[in-house]
Amino acid sequence: MSTETSTSTIAPLAISNIVTVGDFAITGKSCGTSLPSGNSCTITVNFTPTATGVRTGFLTVFDNAVGGAQNATLNGVGR
């Protein structure tokens, strides 16, 4: 699970897309297209390995924050 928090004091965070890469899929999210300042949303990700061993993926939130998209590395172990 990942939490995205808007820390802007001026404008809401505009979210254009949320995606995963690898053996991970978004199974739920409380984020809309706009996140008011000081608020947060939750993104739930499910791990379904396609092979054994360590599996790595990414969660990316595309938004209007300074610095571009927000990325989180996801890890799991397939058995």
LODREN-259418 format. One line per 2 residues: number of its first residue (from 1); their letters; for each residue x, y, z of C-alpha. Coordinates in steps of 0.2 Angstrom, whole numbers, plus 2048, in hexadecimal, padded with zeros to 3 digits. Each point is the difference from the previous one (the first is absolute). Example, Ala and Ser with C-alpha at 12.3 -4.5 7.8 and 13.67 -1.06 7.14 Angstrom:
1 = AS = 83E,7EA,827  806,811,7FD
//
This chain:
1 = MS = 800,800,800  806,811,7FC
3 = TE = 7FA,811,806  801,810,7F5
5 = TS = 7FF,810,80A  7FE,812,7F9
7 = TS = 80C,80C,809  7FC,80F,7F6
9 = TI = 7F9,80F,809  7FB,809,7F0
11 = AP = 7F7,7F3,7F4  7FA,7EF,800
13 = LA = 80A,7F2,7F9  7FA,7FB,7EF
15 = IS = 801,7ED,7FC  800,7FB,7EE
17 = NI = 803,7EE,802  806,7F2,80B
19 = VT = 809,7F1,7F9  80A,7F0,806
21 = VG = 80E,7F7,7F6  805,7EE,804
23 = DF = 7F6,7F3,809  7F6,80C,809
25 = AI = 7EE,807,7FD  7F6,80E,808
27 = TG = 7F1,7F8,809  7F9,80F,808
29 = KS = 803,813,802  7F8,80E,808
31 = CG = 808,80D,7F5  7F6,80A,7F4
33 = TS = 807,80D,7F3  803,80D,80D
35 = LP = 807,7FF,812  7FD,80F,80B
37 = SG = 80F,807,80A  804,7F6,80F
39 = NS = 7F5,7F2,7FC  805,7EE,7FB
41 = CT = 7FA,7F1,7F6  804,7EE,801
43 = IT = 805,7F5,7F2  7FF,7ED,802
45 = VN = 80B,7F5,7F6  7FF,7ED,7FE
47 = FT = 80F,7F5,7FC  7FE,7F1,7F4
49 = PT = 811,7F9,7FC  802,7F9,7EE
51 = AT = 811,7F7,805  809,7FB,810
53 = GV = 80D,80A,809  801,813,803
55 = RT = 7F4,80A,7F6  801,813,7FE
57 = GF = 7F4,80C,7F9  7FB,812,802
59 = LT = 7F1,80B,804  7FF,811,7F8
61 = VF = 7F5,80E,803  7FF,80D,7F2
63 = DN = 7FC,811,807  804,812,7FF
65 = AV = 80D,800,80F  811,808,7FE
67 = GG = 80C,7F3,7FA  7F3,7F6,7F5
69 = AQ = 7F9,7EF,804  801,7F8,811
71 = NA = 808,7EF,800  800,7F2,80D
73 = TL = 80A,7F0,7FE  7F6,7F0,803
75 = NG = 808,7EF,805  7F9,7EF,803
77 = VG = 806,7EE,800  7F8,7F3,7F4
79 = R = 7FF,7EE,807
//
